[in-house]
Amino acid sequence: MPTSPLRTWLRRSAPTSDVSLRALGAATAAQIAGTILSIGAPLVLIVSAAHQRDSHPFSAVAGLLILIELVAFLRAPLRFSERLSGHDIGFAAIVHWRSWLTATIGRWSYDRWSRASRGDLLERALGDVDSLQDLWLRAIIPFVATVLTSLLSLILLCVVAARDASTPLVALAIVLLETAVVARLFLAARGSLPLARRSNLARVARSVRRLEVTAAASEFSLLGRSDVAHAFLRAAGDRDEALRCASDRRTRHRTLLLLLATAGILGLGLHLATHWSSSPGASVSYSGVVLLVALLAVDLFATTARSLDIAVRLTLTTERLDELAERDEDSPGVSAWPAGPVTLSFDDVVVPPGQRIALVGPSGSGKSTLLRQLANLEAARDFSVMINDHDLRDIAESEIRQHVGFVAAIPQYLRGAVVDVLGLGRGPRIDVTKVAEELGIPLPVSTRWLQRSRGEDQRAALLRALWTAPEILLLDEPTSGLGTHETPQLLQVLEETAATCIIATHDPSVVSWCDVVYDLASGQIISR
């Protein structure tokens, strides 16, 4: 493979030896069957022509016809076995790769997610992982199977022409020529990586610039400077054209190399065939083996080139995925969550265990920002957030997520089964069915998550926050999409949890339910 990132992902796939051997064996058998069929028909014609004057010409081709029929009969199950075993190893690899990916991204901090800037990052990364199936299905397995088949053809060549002393030398020359061509293709693939990286970056930049120009098209038009927009896009197109020309030159050079190598192998085989026995039957057998060796050499070169093209493309994919594993610039905390009842304090506000605080103030006064700071989703600049005597920044992120529940004003959900969407891989510490019914959203956990109303999304987000029975709940406008009947249900569920609740709200019923009101506009704290 061209670079180490690809080898890293191969090791990360961790296929078992029996699955790998089964896939390679099935692919090799299917390829041999296909090659025999591709040369079978020409051989039958050659044998028929050579024995057309015999009294029993059918007997000369009967064996070949039987062999071809047997191979044709077996080819379909062999191909099916090849596809099945290939997909087995591909899917097994995807399981390992997806586990690595979700475990890696799942440890990210909020700041890291913010720097990623794209909400579909996880889905795009999962799509990249899925595309890595080609690494096994269309690159490694076909390449190894083709190499094994080519070696078997050379062994057959030596067996059929064992009487000729020059046969081993010709076979060795073919092996050396094939090895040299394959090595040259590997070196060329490694050398093409910088060009592939530049092409990929140029393609991404062109897409971004096209979006920018499209968004500002009306402004360019109103200013009478549409020519600037066209020049902007034309410059990006010129760079792409230069990169395409360089790629085309590499392709032409590789094609010329493969044609010359194939011609050399065919010439060696024909040179050997001219020294073999002059009897018609032997000449036909020798010619068939020479044709087989030449065809498999062509297949070896084509498969190697195609596999390496896939490897280059997937190297860029693995590099993108490995970037996800880079550590945050700021090291996360490592301390454990304090044992026993916790007191939360921030900005001269002390919140004892179980207290309910309403954050009020006009829009833009900082209620949502304060909640994100209390959840350690962004850094608090003017004050420290303390849990008992521990700075929240010193506590491990995984510990915070187990003990602090957060509900955003506009909840976001992934696609999938309800248990995955709401559980997110965490084991529930509450009776999920009971709490869902109390919230008025009976959700069978095995069903698929479908589009729901804003109020259902709000209540489902609370259920997701309650999943681990957290000690602190931070809620941003949790009743904004609820009616007069659903709001008391939600407050009743919160009261049963006995968790410390800090709620940003404009809802008078929520304000009256809380013990303390903190007005961010004036900085006043009002106890009830």
C-alpha positions as CSV (number, residue, x, y, z in Angstrom):
1,M,0.0,0.0,0.0
2,P,1.3,3.5,-0.7
3,T,1.6,5.0,2.8
4,S,1.4,4.1,6.4
5,P,-2.1,5.5,7.2
6,L,-3.6,2.8,4.9
7,R,-1.6,0.1,6.7
8,T,-2.8,1.5,10.0
9,W,-6.4,1.1,8.9
10,L,-5.7,-2.4,7.7
11,R,-4.4,-3.3,11.1
12,R,-7.3,-1.6,12.7
13,S,-9.8,-3.8,10.7
14,A,-8.4,-6.9,12.5
15,P,-9.8,-9.6,10.2
16,T,-9.4,-13.2,11.5
17,S,-7.1,-15.5,9.6
18,D,-9.9,-17.9,8.6
19,V,-12.1,-15.1,7.1
20,S,-9.1,-13.7,5.2
21,L,-8.0,-17.1,3.8
22,R,-11.6,-18.0,2.9
23,A,-11.9,-14.7,1.0
24,L,-8.6,-15.0,-0.8
25,G,-9.2,-18.7,-1.7
26,A,-12.7,-18.0,-3.1
27,A,-11.4,-15.0,-5.1
28,T,-8.5,-17.1,-6.5
29,A,-10.7,-20.0,-7.5
30,A,-13.2,-17.7,-9.2
31,Q,-10.4,-15.9,-11.1
32,I,-8.9,-19.2,-12.3
33,A,-12.4,-20.3,-13.5
34,G,-12.9,-17.1,-15.4
35,T,-9.5,-17.3,-17.0
36,I,-10.1,-20.9,-18.1
37,L,-13.4,-19.9,-19.7
38,S,-11.9,-16.9,-21.5
39,I,-9.3,-19.1,-23.3
40,G,-11.4,-22.2,-23.6
41,A,-13.3,-21.2,-26.7
42,P,-10.2,-20.2,-28.7
43,L,-8.5,-23.4,-27.7
44,V,-11.4,-25.5,-28.9
45,L,-11.3,-23.7,-32.2
46,I,-7.5,-24.3,-32.5
47,V,-7.8,-28.0,-31.6
48,S,-10.6,-28.5,-34.0
49,A,-8.6,-26.9,-36.8
50,A,-5.5,-28.9,-36.0
51,H,-7.5,-32.2,-36.1
52,Q,-10.0,-31.5,-38.9
53,R,-8.4,-34.2,-41.1
54,D,-8.6,-36.9,-38.4
55,S,-11.1,-39.7,-38.6
56,H,-12.4,-38.8,-35.2
57,P,-12.0,-35.0,-34.8
58,F,-14.6,-34.8,-32.0
59,S,-12.4,-36.9,-29.7
60,A,-9.7,-34.3,-29.9
61,V,-12.0,-31.6,-28.5
62,A,-14.2,-33.7,-26.2
63,G,-11.9,-33.3,-23.2
64,L,-11.7,-29.6,-23.6
65,L,-15.5,-29.3,-24.0
66,I,-16.1,-31.3,-20.9
67,L,-13.6,-29.2,-18.9
68,I,-15.2,-26.0,-20.2
69,E,-18.6,-27.2,-19.3
70,L,-17.5,-28.2,-15.8
71,V,-15.8,-24.8,-15.2
72,A,-18.9,-23.0,-16.6
73,F,-21.1,-24.9,-14.2
74,L,-18.9,-24.2,-11.2
75,R,-18.2,-20.5,-12.1
76,A,-21.5,-19.1,-10.7
77,P,-21.1,-20.7,-7.2
78,L,-17.5,-19.7,-7.2
79,R,-18.3,-16.1,-7.9
80,F,-21.1,-16.2,-5.3
81,S,-18.6,-17.6,-2.7
82,E,-16.1,-14.9,-3.7
83,R,-18.6,-12.1,-3.2
84,L,-20.0,-13.5,0.0
85,S,-16.6,-14.0,1.6
86,G,-15.3,-10.7,0.3
87,H,-18.3,-8.9,1.8
88,D,-17.8,-10.8,5.1
89,I,-14.3,-9.5,5.5
90,G,-15.4,-6.0,4.4
91,F,-18.3,-5.8,6.8
92,A,-16.1,-7.2,9.7
93,A,-13.6,-4.5,9.0
94,I,-16.3,-1.8,9.0
95,V,-17.5,-2.9,12.4
96,H,-14.0,-2.4,13.8
97,W,-13.5,0.9,11.9
98,R,-16.9,2.3,13.0
99,S,-16.2,1.4,16.6
100,W,-12.9,3.2,16.5
101,L,-14.5,6.2,14.8
102,T,-17.4,6.6,17.3
103,A,-15.2,6.0,20.2
104,T,-12.7,8.7,18.9
105,I,-15.3,11.4,18.1
106,G,-17.3,10.6,21.2
107,R,-14.4,11.8,23.4
108,W,-14.4,15.2,21.7
109,S,-15.0,18.3,23.8
110,Y,-17.6,20.9,22.8
111,D,-14.8,23.2,21.6
112,R,-13.5,20.6,19.3
113,W,-16.9,20.1,17.8
114,S,-17.2,23.8,17.4
115,R,-13.9,24.0,15.5
116,A,-15.1,21.2,13.2
117,S,-17.8,23.7,12.1
118,R,-19.8,21.2,10.1
119,G,-22.9,19.6,11.7
120,D,-22.7,16.6,9.4
121,L,-19.1,15.7,10.4
122,L,-20.0,12.4,12.0
123,E,-22.2,11.3,9.0
124,R,-19.4,12.3,6.5
125,A,-16.8,10.4,8.6
126,L,-19.1,7.3,8.7
127,G,-19.4,7.6,4.9
128,D,-15.6,7.7,4.6
129,V,-15.4,4.6,6.7
130,D,-18.0,2.8,4.5
131,S,-16.0,3.7,1.4
132,L,-13.0,1.9,2.9
133,Q,-14.7,-1.4,2.1
134,D,-13.1,-1.0,-1.3
135,L,-9.7,-1.5,0.4
136,W,-10.6,-5.2,0.8
137,L,-13.2,-5.8,-1.8
138,R,-11.6,-4.0,-4.8
139,A,-8.0,-3.7,-3.9
140,I,-6.3,-6.2,-1.6
141,I,-8.4,-9.4,-2.3
142,P,-8.3,-9.0,-6.1
143,F,-4.6,-8.1,-6.2
144,V,-3.5,-11.1,-4.0
145,A,-5.8,-13.4,-6.0
146,T,-4.4,-12.3,-9.3
147,V,-0.8,-12.7,-8.0
148,L,-1.6,-16.3,-6.9
149,T,-3.3,-17.1,-10.2
150,S,-0.3,-15.7,-12.2
151,L,2.1,-17.9,-10.2
152,L,-0.1,-21.0,-10.8
153,S,-0.1,-20.2,-14.5
154,L,3.8,-20.1,-14.5
155,I,3.9,-23.4,-12.6
156,L,1.6,-24.9,-15.3
157,L,3.9,-23.5,-17.9
158,C,6.8,-25.3,-16.4
159,V,4.8,-28.6,-16.1
160,V,3.6,-28.6,-19.7
161,A,7.0,-27.7,-21.2
162,A,9.1,-29.6,-18.7
163,R,11.1,-31.3,-21.5
164,D,12.4,-28.0,-22.8
165,A,15.5,-26.9,-20.8
166,S,14.9,-23.2,-21.5
167,T,11.4,-23.3,-19.8
168,P,12.6,-22.5,-16.2
169,L,14.6,-19.6,-17.6
170,V,11.7,-18.2,-19.5
171,A,9.4,-18.6,-16.5
172,L,12.0,-16.8,-14.3
173,A,12.3,-14.0,-16.9
174,I,8.5,-13.6,-16.9
175,V,8.4,-13.5,-13.0
176,L,11.2,-10.9,-12.9
177,L,9.5,-8.8,-15.6
178,E,6.1,-8.9,-13.8
179,T,7.8,-8.1,-10.5
180,A,9.6,-5.1,-12.0
181,V,6.4,-3.8,-13.5
182,V,4.4,-4.2,-10.3
183,A,7.2,-2.5,-8.3
184,R,7.2,0.3,-10.8
185,L,3.5,0.7,-10.4
186,F,3.9,0.9,-6.6
187,L,6.5,3.5,-6.8
188,A,4.4,5.5,-9.3
189,A,1.4,5.3,-6.9
190,R,3.5,6.6,-4.0
191,G,4.8,9.4,-6.2
192,S,1.2,10.3,-7.3
193,L,0.1,10.9,-3.7
194,P,1.2,14.6,-3.5
195,L,-0.6,15.3,-6.8
196,A,-3.7,13.5,-5.5
197,R,-3.6,15.6,-2.3
198,R,-3.3,18.8,-4.3
199,S,-6.1,17.8,-6.5
200,N,-8.3,17.0,-3.5
201,L,-7.5,20.3,-1.9
202,A,-8.2,22.1,-5.1
203,R,-11.5,20.4,-5.5
204,V,-12.6,21.3,-2.0
205,A,-11.4,24.9,-2.5
206,R,-13.3,25.1,-5.8
207,S,-16.5,23.9,-4.1
208,V,-16.1,26.4,-1.3
209,R,-15.4,29.3,-3.7
210,R,-18.4,28.3,-5.9
211,L,-20.6,28.4,-2.9
212,E,-19.2,31.8,-1.8
213,V,-19.6,33.3,-5.3
214,T,-23.1,31.9,-5.6
215,A,-24.1,33.3,-2.3
216,A,-22.8,36.8,-3.3
217,A,-24.0,36.6,-6.9
218,S,-26.7,39.2,-6.5
219,E,-24.3,41.6,-4.8
220,F,-21.8,41.2,-7.7
221,S,-24.6,41.8,-10.2
222,L,-25.9,44.9,-8.4
223,L,-22.4,46.4,-8.3
224,G,-22.0,45.6,-12.0
225,R,-18.9,43.4,-11.3
226,S,-20.1,40.0,-12.4
227,D,-16.8,39.8,-14.3
228,V,-15.0,39.5,-10.9
229,A,-17.1,36.5,-10.0
230,H,-16.4,34.8,-13.3
231,A,-12.6,35.5,-13.0
232,F,-12.6,34.1,-9.5
233,L,-14.1,30.8,-10.7
234,R,-12.0,30.8,-13.8
235,A,-8.8,31.0,-11.8
236,A,-9.8,27.9,-9.8
237,G,-10.7,26.1,-13.0
238,D,-7.3,26.9,-14.5
239,R,-5.6,25.3,-11.5
240,D,-7.8,22.2,-11.7
241,E,-7.0,21.9,-15.4
242,A,-3.2,22.0,-14.8
243,L,-3.6,19.2,-12.1
244,R,-5.7,17.2,-14.5
245,C,-3.1,17.5,-17.3
246,A,-0.4,16.2,-14.9
247,S,-2.6,13.3,-13.9
248,D,-3.3,12.5,-17.6
249,R,0.4,12.4,-18.3
250,R,1.0,9.9,-15.5
251,T,-1.9,7.8,-16.8
252,R,-0.4,7.7,-20.4
253,H,3.0,6.8,-19.1
254,R,1.6,4.0,-17.1
255,T,-0.5,2.7,-20.0
256,L,2.6,2.7,-22.3
257,L,4.6,0.8,-19.6
258,L,1.9,-1.9,-19.3
259,L,1.6,-2.4,-23.1
260,L,5.4,-2.8,-23.4
261,A,5.5,-5.3,-20.5
262,T,2.6,-7.3,-21.9
263,A,4.3,-7.4,-25.3
264,G,7.5,-8.6,-23.7
265,I,5.8,-11.4,-21.9
266,L,3.9,-12.5,-25.0
267,G,7.1,-12.5,-27.0
268,L,8.9,-14.6,-24.4
269,G,6.1,-17.1,-24.5
270,L,5.9,-17.3,-28.2
271,H,9.7,-17.7,-28.4
272,L,9.5,-20.6,-26.1
273,A,6.5,-22.2,-28.0
274,T,8.6,-22.2,-31.2
275,H,11.1,-24.6,-29.6
276,W,8.5,-27.0,-28.3
277,S,7.3,-30.3,-29.9
278,S,6.1,-30.0,-33.4
279,S,3.2,-32.5,-32.9
280,P,-0.3,-30.8,-33.4
281,G,-1.6,-31.8,-29.9
282,A,1.5,-30.6,-28.1
283,S,1.6,-27.3,-30.0
284,V,-2.0,-26.6,-29.1
285,S,-1.3,-27.3,-25.4
286,Y,1.7,-25.1,-25.4
287,S,-0.1,-22.3,-27.3
288,G,-2.9,-22.5,-24.8
289,V,-0.6,-22.2,-21.8
290,V,1.3,-19.3,-23.5
291,L,-2.1,-17.5,-24.0
292,L,-3.1,-18.2,-20.4
293,V,0.2,-16.7,-19.1
294,A,-0.1,-13.7,-21.3
295,L,-3.8,-13.1,-20.3
296,L,-3.0,-13.4,-16.6
297,A,-0.1,-11.0,-17.0
298,V,-2.4,-8.4,-18.5
299,D,-4.9,-9.1,-15.7
300,L,-2.1,-8.8,-13.1
301,F,-1.0,-5.4,-14.5
302,A,-4.6,-4.1,-14.8
303,T,-5.6,-5.3,-11.4
304,T,-2.4,-3.8,-9.8
305,A,-3.0,-0.5,-11.4
306,R,-6.7,-0.4,-10.4
307,S,-5.9,-1.5,-6.8
308,L,-3.3,1.1,-6.4
309,D,-5.6,3.8,-7.8
310,I,-8.1,2.8,-5.1
311,A,-5.3,2.7,-2.5
312,V,-4.3,6.3,-3.4
313,R,-7.8,7.5,-3.1
314,L,-8.4,5.7,0.2
315,T,-5.1,7.0,1.6
316,L,-6.6,10.5,1.4
317,T,-9.7,9.1,3.1
318,T,-7.6,7.5,5.9
319,E,-5.6,10.7,6.4
320,R,-8.9,12.7,6.8
321,L,-10.1,10.1,9.4
322,D,-6.8,10.1,11.3
323,E,-7.1,13.9,11.6
324,L,-10.1,13.2,13.8
325,A,-7.9,11.4,16.3
326,E,-5.6,14.4,16.9
327,R,-5.7,15.5,20.5
328,D,-7.3,18.8,21.6
329,E,-4.8,21.6,22.1
330,D,-6.1,22.0,25.6
331,S,-5.8,18.8,27.6
332,P,-9.1,17.8,29.2
333,G,-9.5,17.3,32.9
334,V,-8.7,14.0,34.5
335,S,-10.2,14.2,38.0
336,A,-13.2,12.0,39.0
337,W,-16.6,13.5,39.9
338,P,-16.8,14.3,43.6
339,A,-18.5,11.7,45.7
340,G,-21.7,12.4,47.7
341,P,-24.1,15.4,47.3
342,V,-22.6,18.2,45.2
343,T,-22.8,21.9,45.6
344,L,-22.5,24.0,42.4
345,S,-21.0,27.5,42.6
346,F,-20.4,30.1,40.0
347,D,-20.1,33.9,39.8
348,D,-20.8,34.3,43.6
349,V,-23.9,32.1,43.2
350,V,-24.0,28.9,45.4
351,V,-26.5,26.2,44.5
352,P,-26.9,23.5,47.2
353,P,-28.0,20.0,46.2
354,G,-31.5,19.7,44.8
355,Q,-32.1,23.5,44.5
356,R,-34.1,24.9,41.5
357,I,-32.8,28.1,39.9
358,A,-34.6,30.1,37.1
359,L,-32.3,32.2,34.9
360,V,-34.4,35.1,33.6
361,G,-33.6,38.2,31.5
362,P,-34.3,39.5,28.0
363,S,-33.1,37.6,24.9
364,G,-29.3,38.2,24.5
365,S,-28.7,38.7,28.2
366,G,-26.5,35.5,28.3
367,K,-28.7,32.8,29.7
368,S,-27.8,30.2,27.1
369,T,-24.1,31.1,27.3
370,L,-24.1,30.7,31.1
371,L,-25.7,27.3,30.7
372,R,-23.1,26.1,28.3
373,Q,-20.4,27.4,30.6
374,L,-21.9,25.5,33.5
375,A,-22.0,22.3,31.3
376,N,-18.3,22.9,30.4
377,L,-19.3,23.2,26.8
378,E,-17.4,26.5,26.5
379,A,-14.9,28.1,28.8
380,A,-16.1,30.5,31.5
381,R,-13.9,33.6,31.2
382,D,-14.8,35.8,34.2
383,F,-15.5,33.2,36.8
384,S,-14.8,29.6,37.8
385,V,-17.4,26.9,37.9
386,M,-16.9,24.8,41.1
387,I,-18.3,21.4,42.0
388,N,-17.8,21.2,45.8
389,D,-14.1,22.2,46.0
390,H,-13.2,21.0,42.5
391,D,-12.9,23.2,39.4
392,L,-15.1,21.9,36.7
393,R,-12.3,22.2,34.2
394,D,-10.2,19.7,36.1
395,I,-12.9,17.0,36.0
396,A,-12.8,14.5,33.1
397,E,-15.2,15.1,30.3
398,S,-16.6,11.6,30.5
399,E,-17.4,12.2,34.2
400,I,-19.1,15.4,33.6
401,R,-21.3,13.9,30.9
402,Q,-22.5,11.2,33.3
403,H,-23.4,13.6,36.1
404,V,-24.5,16.8,34.2
405,G,-27.5,16.7,31.9
406,F,-28.0,19.5,29.3
407,V,-31.0,20.3,27.1
408,A,-30.4,22.9,24.4
409,A,-33.1,25.3,23.3
410,I,-33.3,23.5,19.9
411,P,-32.3,19.9,20.4
412,Q,-30.6,18.0,17.6
413,Y,-30.9,14.3,16.9
414,L,-29.1,11.7,14.9
415,R,-30.9,9.1,12.7
416,G,-31.5,5.6,13.9
417,A,-33.4,3.6,16.5
418,V,-34.8,5.4,19.5
419,V,-32.5,3.6,21.9
420,D,-29.5,4.8,19.9
421,V,-30.7,8.3,19.4
422,L,-31.6,8.9,23.0
423,G,-29.1,6.5,24.7
424,L,-26.1,7.4,22.6
425,G,-24.4,4.2,23.7
426,R,-25.0,4.9,27.4
427,G,-26.7,2.4,29.7
428,P,-29.9,3.9,31.2
429,R,-30.0,4.5,35.0
430,I,-33.7,5.3,35.0
431,D,-36.8,3.4,34.0
432,V,-36.9,4.8,30.4
433,T,-40.4,3.5,29.6
434,K,-41.9,5.0,32.8
435,V,-40.3,8.4,32.4
436,A,-41.3,8.6,28.7
437,E,-44.9,7.9,29.6
438,E,-44.8,10.5,32.4
439,L,-43.6,13.0,29.8
440,G,-46.4,12.0,27.4
441,I,-44.1,10.5,24.8
442,P,-44.4,6.7,24.8
443,L,-41.4,5.7,22.7
444,P,-40.8,2.0,22.0
445,V,-37.0,2.0,22.1
446,S,-36.7,-0.4,19.2
447,T,-38.5,1.8,16.7
448,R,-36.9,4.2,14.3
449,W,-36.6,7.9,15.3
450,L,-38.9,9.9,13.0
451,Q,-39.7,13.6,12.6
452,R,-41.7,14.8,15.6
453,S,-43.2,18.1,16.7
454,R,-41.1,20.7,18.6
455,G,-42.8,19.8,21.9
456,E,-42.0,16.1,21.4
457,D,-38.4,17.0,20.6
458,Q,-38.2,19.1,23.8
459,R,-39.5,16.3,25.9
460,A,-37.4,13.6,24.2
461,A,-34.3,15.8,24.8
462,L,-35.2,15.9,28.5
463,L,-35.5,12.1,28.5
464,R,-32.1,11.9,26.8
465,A,-30.6,14.2,29.5
466,L,-32.2,12.1,32.3
467,W,-30.8,8.9,30.8
468,T,-27.9,8.6,33.3
469,A,-29.8,10.0,36.3
470,P,-27.6,13.1,36.5
471,E,-27.1,15.1,39.7
472,I,-27.3,18.5,37.8
473,L,-29.7,19.4,35.0
474,L,-29.2,22.5,32.8
475,L,-32.2,23.3,30.7
476,D,-32.6,26.0,28.1
477,E,-36.2,27.0,27.5
478,P,-37.5,23.4,28.0
479,T,-41.2,24.4,27.9
480,S,-41.0,26.7,24.8
481,G,-42.8,24.2,22.6
482,L,-45.2,22.7,25.2
483,G,-48.8,23.4,25.9
484,T,-50.5,24.0,29.2
485,H,-51.0,20.3,29.8
486,E,-47.5,19.2,29.0
487,T,-45.6,21.8,31.1
488,P,-46.9,20.4,34.5
489,Q,-45.9,16.9,33.4
490,L,-42.4,18.0,32.7
491,L,-42.1,19.9,36.0
492,Q,-43.4,16.8,37.8
493,V,-40.8,14.6,36.3
494,L,-38.1,17.1,37.2
495,E,-39.3,17.2,40.8
496,E,-39.2,13.4,41.0
497,T,-35.5,13.4,40.0
498,A,-34.3,15.4,43.0
499,A,-31.6,16.8,40.8
500,T,-30.3,20.3,41.0
501,C,-32.0,22.2,38.2
502,I,-30.9,25.4,36.5
503,I,-33.4,26.5,33.9
504,A,-33.2,29.4,31.5
505,T,-36.8,30.4,30.9
506,H,-39.4,33.0,30.1
507,D,-42.3,30.8,31.3
508,P,-44.0,32.2,34.4
509,S,-45.0,28.7,35.6
510,V,-41.4,27.6,35.5
511,V,-40.2,30.7,37.3
512,S,-42.8,30.2,40.1
513,W,-41.8,26.5,40.4
514,C,-38.2,27.4,41.0
515,D,-36.7,28.2,44.5
516,V,-34.4,31.0,43.3
517,V,-34.6,33.4,40.4
518,Y,-31.4,34.8,39.0
519,D,-31.9,37.9,36.8
520,L,-29.0,38.1,34.4
521,A,-29.9,41.6,33.2
522,S,-29.6,43.2,36.7
523,G,-27.4,40.5,38.3
524,Q,-30.0,40.3,41.2
525,I,-30.7,37.0,43.0
526,I,-34.3,36.6,44.3
527,S,-35.1,33.8,46.7
528,R,-38.7,32.6,47.1
